Amino acid sequence: MYGTVQWDELLLQSGGRTPAGPLFSIECPENAVWQLRLPHCETKHGQRSNSLLSVVHITDDGMEFTEPLEITDTHVVINVQHLSLFGLVWEAFRGFYQYIRSVSGQVLLFLTPPNPRTQRQKLEMLLLPINVPVKDVKAYVKEIEQNAVYISVPATCDLITKEKYCVDCPEAELIQPEASKFDLNFGPNYHTMFEIRLPTNAERVTLTIRHQGNAEVWRHEVDLTDPALTGGGGLRTQRNISPQQTLSSVRPEFVDRVTDPVLNQLLDRLLHQMFINDREYECVKTKGRAHKAADVIDTVRRKGPAAASFLISALCELDCNLSRTLDLDLSPDPH
């Protein structure tokens, strides 16, 4: 059993060291493990020398430093006799390397639910060393922003500590800050480095991270209509289709079965959440039931994934029997 715990940086400083990775708490039966391979983030051979990089073993009696048996391109290898707290450390005050290091980093993205009032959704970007466990970051973000959804992307990129980076996104309405300095962060707090505000109808965005010298260090096109991002647990929403496609697939049954009182409530909610405007509301409200149903579903489909997801959720709440018939059950996934 293993996990990460918080460094006592004052204790490390007393030994002339600084963190070079997470601090792992490891437990196992006696003599079951005799060797550890701890992941590092160093990209240059000079930064991986035994004179700079070592392993600290912390117990109730204090701490001891161990020189590695081997340092590979990705891991530091040591033999162990007793397991407790182990972590990679750097020699503090080693001139240039203490201030500027080239490291392997990772780009982590989290999408928050759209704000119907501002018609925006928020994409949060974190830049972290590659040896920070993603599960720890996801757990931290979940505590801060309960409904934030992690977006899996090819994450690896090379970064330089103390250097400034900026993000380009043609689809964004706002990116803040304009530039931010990258530094090593091994937790337990993982703060957003860039906040990207997007219109709620944005279906895909292209993100580019640039070094302060304008060199491109990472680029990826992100699909915001991925069904994993809809937040739904129902059968249709778990399939490989977007919310708009889900509405298209149920359109005939919806038009045939939905009642006029439910349609009126859906219209009221869509207007209240600003997914439709007053003119659209009045235009649809006066029509007969079938035409009203067709206009509601077609109008919402054109508004983008956030509006489509909202309509699905509202229908599940207002008419659970119809939503089950349409296979739109959004009850939370117990797994």
LOKOLDREN-668570 format. One record per residue (C-alpha): x, y, z; residue in one letter. Coordinates in Angstrom, 2 decimals. Layout:
// residues N
@c1:X, c2:Y, c3:Z, residuo:A
...
//
This chain:
// residues 335
@c1:0.00, c2:0.00, c3:0.00, residuo:M
@c1:1.37, c2:3.40, c3:-0.90, residuo:Y
@c1:0.29, c2:7.00, c3:-1.23, residuo:G
@c1:1.75, c2:10.50, c3:-1.07, residuo:T
@c1:2.09, c2:12.70, c3:2.02, residuo:V
@c1:3.17, c2:16.28, c3:2.61, residuo:Q
@c1:6.84, c2:17.16, c3:2.78, residuo:W
@c1:8.27, c2:18.77, c3:5.90, residuo:D
@c1:10.40, c2:21.26, c3:3.99, residuo:E
@c1:11.92, c2:22.73, c3:7.13, residuo:L
@c1:13.23, c2:19.26, c3:8.01, residuo:L
@c1:14.68, c2:18.90, c3:4.51, residuo:L
@c1:16.28, c2:22.32, c3:4.59, residuo:Q
@c1:18.08, c2:21.38, c3:7.78, residuo:S
@c1:19.77, c2:18.66, c3:5.73, residuo:G
@c1:20.54, c2:20.98, c3:2.82, residuo:G
@c1:17.98, c2:19.38, c3:0.49, residuo:R
@c1:14.86, c2:20.37, c3:-1.45, residuo:T
@c1:12.07, c2:18.11, c3:-2.85, residuo:P
@c1:12.61, c2:16.59, c3:-6.30, residuo:A
@c1:9.41, c2:14.55, c3:-6.33, residuo:G
@c1:6.48, c2:13.49, c3:-4.14, residuo:P
@c1:7.05, c2:11.99, c3:-0.70, residuo:L
@c1:5.70, c2:8.42, c3:-0.71, residuo:F
@c1:4.39, c2:6.56, c3:2.32, residuo:S
@c1:4.86, c2:2.84, c3:1.63, residuo:I
@c1:3.64, c2:-0.10, c3:3.69, residuo:E
@c1:4.03, c2:-3.81, c3:3.03, residuo:C
@c1:4.77, c2:-7.09, c3:4.87, residuo:P
@c1:8.30, c2:-7.42, c3:6.27, residuo:E
@c1:10.90, c2:-8.39, c3:3.64, residuo:N
@c1:8.32, c2:-8.33, c3:0.83, residuo:A
@c1:10.04, c2:-5.46, c3:-1.04, residuo:V
@c1:13.78, c2:-5.00, c3:-1.36, residuo:W
@c1:14.04, c2:-2.41, c3:-4.15, residuo:Q
@c1:12.24, c2:0.83, c3:-5.07, residuo:L
@c1:12.13, c2:2.70, c3:-8.36, residuo:R
@c1:11.04, c2:6.29, c3:-7.71, residuo:L
@c1:9.99, c2:8.39, c3:-10.74, residuo:P
@c1:11.93, c2:11.60, c3:-11.41, residuo:H
@c1:11.29, c2:14.49, c3:-13.81, residuo:C
@c1:14.85, c2:15.44, c3:-14.81, residuo:E
@c1:15.48, c2:15.66, c3:-18.56, residuo:T
@c1:19.21, c2:16.50, c3:-18.67, residuo:K
@c1:21.95, c2:14.05, c3:-17.75, residuo:H
@c1:23.77, c2:16.61, c3:-15.62, residuo:G
@c1:20.68, c2:17.05, c3:-13.45, residuo:Q
@c1:20.51, c2:13.29, c3:-12.84, residuo:R
@c1:23.96, c2:12.89, c3:-11.29, residuo:S
@c1:24.34, c2:11.22, c3:-7.88, residuo:N
@c1:25.91, c2:14.41, c3:-6.55, residuo:S
@c1:22.63, c2:16.29, c3:-7.09, residuo:L
@c1:19.86, c2:13.69, c3:-6.85, residuo:L
@c1:19.40, c2:11.34, c3:-3.91, residuo:S
@c1:16.68, c2:9.62, c3:-1.86, residuo:V
@c1:15.63, c2:10.52, c3:1.66, residuo:V
@c1:14.24, c2:7.93, c3:4.07, residuo:H
@c1:12.24, c2:9.53, c3:6.89, residuo:I
@c1:11.33, c2:7.65, c3:10.07, residuo:T
@c1:10.33, c2:8.57, c3:13.62, residuo:D
@c1:14.04, c2:8.66, c3:14.43, residuo:D
@c1:14.87, c2:11.24, c3:11.78, residuo:G
@c1:16.01, c2:11.09, c3:8.17, residuo:M
@c1:18.84, c2:9.55, c3:6.22, residuo:E
@c1:19.99, c2:10.14, c3:2.65, residuo:F
@c1:20.77, c2:7.30, c3:0.24, residuo:T
@c1:22.73, c2:7.53, c3:-2.99, residuo:E
@c1:20.98, c2:5.72, c3:-5.86, residuo:P
@c1:22.14, c2:2.38, c3:-7.20, residuo:L
@c1:21.09, c2:3.57, c3:-10.64, residuo:E
@c1:19.46, c2:6.56, c3:-12.26, residuo:I
@c1:17.61, c2:5.78, c3:-15.50, residuo:T
@c1:15.98, c2:8.27, c3:-17.86, residuo:D
@c1:12.78, c2:8.05, c3:-15.79, residuo:T
@c1:13.50, c2:6.48, c3:-12.36, residuo:H
@c1:15.88, c2:6.44, c3:-9.42, residuo:V
@c1:16.65, c2:2.95, c3:-8.11, residuo:V
@c1:17.54, c2:2.12, c3:-4.49, residuo:I
@c1:17.67, c2:-0.99, c3:-2.31, residuo:N
@c1:15.57, c2:-0.89, c3:0.87, residuo:V
@c1:15.35, c2:-2.85, c3:4.09, residuo:Q
@c1:12.49, c2:-1.10, c3:5.91, residuo:H
@c1:9.64, c2:0.83, c3:4.33, residuo:L
@c1:8.06, c2:4.07, c3:5.56, residuo:S
@c1:8.55, c2:7.50, c3:3.93, residuo:L
@c1:10.74, c2:7.77, c3:0.83, residuo:F
@c1:11.17, c2:10.67, c3:-1.57, residuo:G
@c1:13.55, c2:12.14, c3:-4.12, residuo:L
@c1:15.54, c2:15.19, c3:-3.05, residuo:V
@c1:17.95, c2:17.65, c3:-4.59, residuo:W
@c1:21.02, c2:19.21, c3:-3.14, residuo:E
@c1:20.00, c2:22.74, c3:-2.23, residuo:A
@c1:22.26, c2:25.67, c3:-3.22, residuo:F
@c1:23.96, c2:24.02, c3:-6.18, residuo:R
@c1:24.27, c2:27.16, c3:-8.27, residuo:G
@c1:22.57, c2:27.23, c3:-11.68, residuo:F
@c1:20.60, c2:24.02, c3:-11.26, residuo:Y
@c1:18.97, c2:25.26, c3:-8.09, residuo:Q
@c1:17.33, c2:28.08, c3:-10.02, residuo:Y
@c1:16.84, c2:26.80, c3:-13.57, residuo:I
@c1:16.12, c2:23.17, c3:-14.41, residuo:R
@c1:14.80, c2:21.50, c3:-17.53, residuo:S
@c1:12.17, c2:18.98, c3:-16.44, residuo:V
@c1:9.61, c2:16.69, c3:-17.97, residuo:S
@c1:6.21, c2:18.22, c3:-17.23, residuo:G
@c1:2.57, c2:17.33, c3:-17.72, residuo:Q
@c1:-0.47, c2:19.33, c3:-18.84, residuo:V
@c1:-3.64, c2:18.59, c3:-16.85, residuo:L
@c1:-7.03, c2:19.96, c3:-17.92, residuo:L
@c1:-10.28, c2:20.26, c3:-15.96, residuo:F
@c1:-13.59, c2:21.48, c3:-17.41, residuo:L
@c1:-16.11, c2:23.10, c3:-15.07, residuo:T
@c1:-19.88, c2:23.22, c3:-15.73, residuo:P
@c1:-21.14, c2:26.09, c3:-17.91, residuo:P
@c1:-22.48, c2:29.23, c3:-16.29, residuo:N
@c1:-25.87, c2:29.81, c3:-17.93, residuo:P
@c1:-25.92, c2:33.47, c3:-16.91, residuo:R
@c1:-22.64, c2:34.37, c3:-18.61, residuo:T
@c1:-22.93, c2:31.69, c3:-21.32, residuo:Q
@c1:-19.37, c2:30.63, c3:-20.57, residuo:R
@c1:-17.62, c2:27.48, c3:-19.45, residuo:Q
@c1:-14.23, c2:27.36, c3:-17.80, residuo:K
@c1:-11.25, c2:25.20, c3:-18.74, residuo:L
@c1:-8.56, c2:25.08, c3:-16.05, residuo:E
@c1:-4.98, c2:24.18, c3:-16.97, residuo:M
@c1:-2.31, c2:22.98, c3:-14.55, residuo:L
@c1:1.38, c2:22.53, c3:-15.43, residuo:L
@c1:3.13, c2:20.12, c3:-13.08, residuo:L
@c1:6.21, c2:17.88, c3:-12.97, residuo:P
@c1:5.62, c2:14.52, c3:-14.64, residuo:I
@c1:6.24, c2:12.58, c3:-11.40, residuo:N
@c1:3.24, c2:14.11, c3:-9.61, residuo:V
@c1:0.49, c2:11.41, c3:-9.48, residuo:P
@c1:-2.53, c2:12.48, c3:-11.54, residuo:V
@c1:-4.90, c2:10.80, c3:-9.05, residuo:K
@c1:-3.70, c2:13.17, c3:-6.32, residuo:D
@c1:-4.35, c2:16.21, c3:-8.50, residuo:V
@c1:-7.81, c2:14.95, c3:-9.47, residuo:K
@c1:-8.70, c2:14.39, c3:-5.82, residuo:A
@c1:-7.53, c2:17.91, c3:-4.89, residuo:Y
@c1:-9.44, c2:19.60, c3:-7.73, residuo:V
@c1:-12.55, c2:17.57, c3:-6.85, residuo:K
@c1:-12.47, c2:19.02, c3:-3.33, residuo:E
@c1:-12.24, c2:22.58, c3:-4.67, residuo:I
@c1:-14.58, c2:22.25, c3:-7.68, residuo:E
@c1:-16.88, c2:19.29, c3:-7.12, residuo:Q
@c1:-18.32, c2:19.21, c3:-10.65, residuo:N
@c1:-15.02, c2:19.71, c3:-12.49, residuo:A
@c1:-14.31, c2:16.98, c3:-15.06, residuo:V
@c1:-10.79, c2:15.79, c3:-15.84, residuo:Y
@c1:-9.95, c2:15.75, c3:-19.56, residuo:I
@c1:-7.41, c2:13.14, c3:-20.57, residuo:S
@c1:-4.97, c2:14.44, c3:-23.21, residuo:V
@c1:-1.40, c2:13.55, c3:-24.30, residuo:P
@c1:0.14, c2:15.43, c3:-21.41, residuo:A
@c1:3.94, c2:15.26, c3:-21.56, residuo:T
@c1:6.02, c2:18.32, c3:-22.44, residuo:C
@c1:9.43, c2:19.73, c3:-21.55, residuo:D
@c1:9.40, c2:22.74, c3:-19.22, residuo:L
@c1:12.01, c2:24.99, c3:-17.66, residuo:I
@c1:11.70, c2:26.13, c3:-14.07, residuo:T
@c1:11.52, c2:29.87, c3:-13.34, residuo:K
@c1:10.59, c2:30.56, c3:-16.98, residuo:E
@c1:7.31, c2:32.16, c3:-18.08, residuo:K
@c1:4.74, c2:30.46, c3:-20.31, residuo:Y
@c1:1.55, c2:31.61, c3:-22.03, residuo:C
@c1:-1.43, c2:29.85, c3:-23.64, residuo:V
@c1:-3.02, c2:30.45, c3:-27.05, residuo:D
@c1:-6.62, c2:29.40, c3:-27.74, residuo:C
@c1:-8.41, c2:30.98, c3:-30.75, residuo:P
@c1:-11.82, c2:29.93, c3:-29.39, residuo:E
@c1:-11.31, c2:31.54, c3:-25.96, residuo:A
@c1:-13.12, c2:34.68, c3:-24.85, residuo:E
@c1:-10.62, c2:35.21, c3:-22.03, residuo:L
@c1:-7.34, c2:33.64, c3:-20.87, residuo:I
@c1:-5.88, c2:34.64, c3:-17.54, residuo:Q
@c1:-3.21, c2:35.31, c3:-16.55, residuo:P
@c1:-1.52, c2:36.36, c3:-19.80, residuo:E
@c1:1.69, c2:34.61, c3:-18.68, residuo:A
@c1:2.73, c2:32.58, c3:-15.67, residuo:S
@c1:6.01, c2:31.29, c3:-14.26, residuo:K
@c1:6.52, c2:27.54, c3:-14.01, residuo:F
@c1:7.99, c2:26.14, c3:-10.82, residuo:D
@c1:8.14, c2:22.71, c3:-9.26, residuo:L
@c1:5.11, c2:21.78, c3:-7.18, residuo:N
@c1:4.82, c2:18.38, c3:-5.52, residuo:F
@c1:1.66, c2:19.09, c3:-3.52, residuo:G
@c1:-0.41, c2:18.79, c3:-1.52, residuo:P
@c1:-2.02, c2:21.90, c3:-3.08, residuo:N
@c1:-2.26, c2:22.04, c3:-6.88, residuo:Y
@c1:-3.40, c2:25.42, c3:-8.12, residuo:H
@c1:-4.63, c2:26.33, c3:-11.60, residuo:T
@c1:-1.93, c2:27.95, c3:-13.72, residuo:M
@c1:-4.22, c2:29.20, c3:-16.52, residuo:F
@c1:-7.98, c2:29.78, c3:-16.64, residuo:E
@c1:-9.53, c2:29.68, c3:-20.12, residuo:I
@c1:-13.08, c2:31.05, c3:-20.51, residuo:R
@c1:-15.01, c2:29.55, c3:-23.44, residuo:L
@c1:-18.51, c2:30.05, c3:-24.87, residuo:P
@c1:-20.90, c2:27.29, c3:-23.80, residuo:T
@c1:-21.43, c2:26.22, c3:-27.42, residuo:N
@c1:-17.71, c2:25.57, c3:-28.00, residuo:A
@c1:-17.41, c2:21.96, c3:-29.14, residuo:E
@c1:-13.64, c2:21.78, c3:-29.62, residuo:R
@c1:-10.70, c2:24.03, c3:-28.85, residuo:V
@c1:-7.05, c2:24.13, c3:-29.87, residuo:T
@c1:-4.65, c2:24.81, c3:-27.01, residuo:L
@c1:-1.04, c2:25.84, c3:-27.50, residuo:T
@c1:1.49, c2:26.45, c3:-24.73, residuo:I
@c1:4.35, c2:28.77, c3:-25.63, residuo:R
@c1:7.59, c2:29.59, c3:-23.88, residuo:H
@c1:8.25, c2:33.29, c3:-23.23, residuo:Q
@c1:10.52, c2:33.26, c3:-26.30, residuo:G
@c1:7.43, c2:32.26, c3:-28.35, residuo:N
@c1:8.62, c2:28.68, c3:-28.90, residuo:A
@c1:5.77, c2:26.14, c3:-28.95, residuo:E
@c1:6.16, c2:23.48, c3:-26.24, residuo:V
@c1:2.74, c2:21.73, c3:-26.36, residuo:W
@c1:-0.29, c2:21.73, c3:-28.65, residuo:R
@c1:-3.50, c2:19.71, c3:-28.69, residuo:H
@c1:-7.06, c2:19.89, c3:-30.03, residuo:E
@c1:-9.52, c2:19.15, c3:-27.21, residuo:V
@c1:-12.96, c2:17.68, c3:-27.94, residuo:D
@c1:-15.46, c2:19.18, c3:-25.49, residuo:L
@c1:-18.31, c2:17.00, c3:-26.78, residuo:T
@c1:-16.68, c2:13.80, c3:-25.55, residuo:D
@c1:-19.45, c2:11.85, c3:-23.75, residuo:P
@c1:-17.19, c2:11.49, c3:-20.72, residuo:A
@c1:-17.59, c2:15.25, c3:-20.21, residuo:L
@c1:-21.38, c2:15.38, c3:-20.22, residuo:T
@c1:-21.61, c2:14.39, c3:-16.58, residuo:G
@c1:-24.44, c2:11.96, c3:-17.28, residuo:G
@c1:-24.61, c2:8.41, c3:-15.99, residuo:G
@c1:-27.49, c2:7.19, c3:-18.13, residuo:G
@c1:-27.20, c2:4.56, c3:-20.82, residuo:L
@c1:-27.40, c2:6.90, c3:-23.79, residuo:R
@c1:-25.04, c2:9.46, c3:-22.27, residuo:T
@c1:-22.44, c2:6.77, c3:-21.60, residuo:Q
@c1:-22.32, c2:5.81, c3:-25.27, residuo:R
@c1:-19.93, c2:7.41, c3:-27.68, residuo:N
@c1:-22.25, c2:10.26, c3:-28.71, residuo:I
@c1:-22.55, c2:13.94, c3:-27.81, residuo:S
@c1:-25.58, c2:15.47, c3:-26.00, residuo:P
@c1:-26.78, c2:16.93, c3:-29.31, residuo:Q
@c1:-26.55, c2:13.51, c3:-30.95, residuo:Q
@c1:-28.43, c2:12.03, c3:-28.01, residuo:T
@c1:-31.28, c2:14.49, c3:-28.57, residuo:L
@c1:-31.28, c2:13.72, c3:-32.30, residuo:S
@c1:-31.56, c2:10.00, c3:-31.61, residuo:S
@c1:-34.61, c2:10.43, c3:-29.33, residuo:V
@c1:-36.29, c2:13.22, c3:-31.33, residuo:R
@c1:-39.13, c2:11.15, c3:-32.91, residuo:P
@c1:-40.13, c2:9.55, c3:-29.59, residuo:E
@c1:-39.78, c2:12.84, c3:-27.73, residuo:F
@c1:-42.05, c2:14.67, c3:-30.20, residuo:V
@c1:-44.59, c2:11.84, c3:-30.07, residuo:D
@c1:-44.68, c2:11.31, c3:-26.28, residuo:R
@c1:-43.83, c2:14.51, c3:-24.37, residuo:V
@c1:-46.82, c2:16.28, c3:-22.82, residuo:T
@c1:-47.70, c2:19.95, c3:-23.19, residuo:D
@c1:-47.32, c2:20.75, c3:-19.45, residuo:P
@c1:-43.82, c2:19.25, c3:-19.45, residuo:V
@c1:-42.90, c2:21.22, c3:-22.57, residuo:L
@c1:-44.03, c2:24.46, c3:-20.94, residuo:N
@c1:-41.91, c2:23.72, c3:-17.87, residuo:Q
@c1:-38.92, c2:22.91, c3:-20.06, residuo:L
@c1:-39.35, c2:26.21, c3:-21.88, residuo:L
@c1:-39.54, c2:28.12, c3:-18.58, residuo:D
@c1:-36.34, c2:26.48, c3:-17.34, residuo:R
@c1:-34.48, c2:27.06, c3:-20.60, residuo:L
@c1:-35.46, c2:30.74, c3:-20.51, residuo:L
@c1:-34.53, c2:31.09, c3:-16.84, residuo:H
@c1:-31.09, c2:29.59, c3:-17.50, residuo:Q
@c1:-30.71, c2:31.82, c3:-20.58, residuo:M
@c1:-30.31, c2:28.95, c3:-23.03, residuo:F
@c1:-33.11, c2:30.56, c3:-25.08, residuo:I
@c1:-34.09, c2:34.23, c3:-25.35, residuo:N
@c1:-37.47, c2:35.94, c3:-24.95, residuo:D
@c1:-38.22, c2:35.94, c3:-28.68, residuo:R
@c1:-37.53, c2:32.21, c3:-29.01, residuo:E
@c1:-39.61, c2:31.52, c3:-25.92, residuo:Y
@c1:-42.65, c2:33.43, c3:-27.21, residuo:E
@c1:-42.35, c2:31.97, c3:-30.70, residuo:C
@c1:-42.37, c2:28.34, c3:-29.47, residuo:V
@c1:-44.83, c2:28.79, c3:-26.58, residuo:K
@c1:-47.87, c2:29.48, c3:-28.81, residuo:T
@c1:-47.48, c2:26.42, c3:-31.06, residuo:K
@c1:-49.33, c2:23.14, c3:-30.82, residuo:G
@c1:-47.86, c2:20.32, c3:-28.75, residuo:R
@c1:-46.09, c2:18.37, c3:-31.51, residuo:A
@c1:-44.68, c2:21.44, c3:-33.26, residuo:H
@c1:-43.68, c2:22.88, c3:-29.89, residuo:K
@c1:-41.82, c2:19.66, c3:-29.01, residuo:A
@c1:-39.99, c2:19.65, c3:-32.34, residuo:A
@c1:-39.00, c2:23.31, c3:-31.98, residuo:D
@c1:-37.77, c2:22.84, c3:-28.40, residuo:V
@c1:-35.49, c2:19.93, c3:-29.23, residuo:I
@c1:-34.21, c2:21.45, c3:-32.49, residuo:D
@c1:-33.54, c2:24.87, c3:-30.95, residuo:T
@c1:-31.65, c2:23.38, c3:-28.03, residuo:V
@c1:-29.56, c2:21.10, c3:-30.27, residuo:R
@c1:-28.31, c2:24.18, c3:-32.12, residuo:R
@c1:-27.29, c2:25.84, c3:-28.84, residuo:K
@c1:-24.44, c2:23.40, c3:-28.16, residuo:G
@c1:-23.54, c2:20.64, c3:-25.67, residuo:P
@c1:-24.26, c2:22.64, c3:-22.50, residuo:A
@c1:-27.82, c2:23.45, c3:-23.56, residuo:A
@c1:-28.44, c2:19.89, c3:-24.76, residuo:A
@c1:-27.17, c2:18.44, c3:-21.48, residuo:S
@c1:-29.38, c2:20.85, c3:-19.53, residuo:F
@c1:-32.49, c2:19.82, c3:-21.50, residuo:L
@c1:-31.75, c2:16.12, c3:-20.90, residuo:I
@c1:-31.27, c2:16.73, c3:-17.17, residuo:S
@c1:-34.44, c2:18.83, c3:-16.89, residuo:A
@c1:-36.51, c2:16.23, c3:-18.74, residuo:L
@c1:-35.25, c2:13.50, c3:-16.41, residuo:C
@c1:-36.38, c2:15.57, c3:-13.45, residuo:E
@c1:-39.77, c2:16.60, c3:-14.85, residuo:L
@c1:-40.83, c2:13.30, c3:-16.46, residuo:D
@c1:-38.90, c2:10.31, c3:-15.15, residuo:C
@c1:-41.15, c2:7.83, c3:-16.98, residuo:N
@c1:-40.51, c2:9.43, c3:-20.37, residuo:L
@c1:-36.78, c2:9.78, c3:-19.68, residuo:S
@c1:-36.58, c2:6.07, c3:-18.89, residuo:R
@c1:-38.51, c2:5.27, c3:-22.06, residuo:T
@c1:-36.03, c2:7.37, c3:-24.02, residuo:L
@c1:-33.11, c2:5.73, c3:-22.18, residuo:D
@c1:-32.02, c2:9.05, c3:-20.69, residuo:L
@c1:-31.68, c2:8.07, c3:-17.01, residuo:D
@c1:-29.12, c2:10.46, c3:-15.48, residuo:L
@c1:-28.91, c2:8.86, c3:-12.07, residuo:S
@c1:-25.34, c2:8.86, c3:-10.72, residuo:P
@c1:-23.14, c2:5.93, c3:-11.64, residuo:D
@c1:-22.52, c2:3.94, c3:-8.42, residuo:P
@c1:-19.08, c2:2.99, c3:-9.69, residuo:H
//
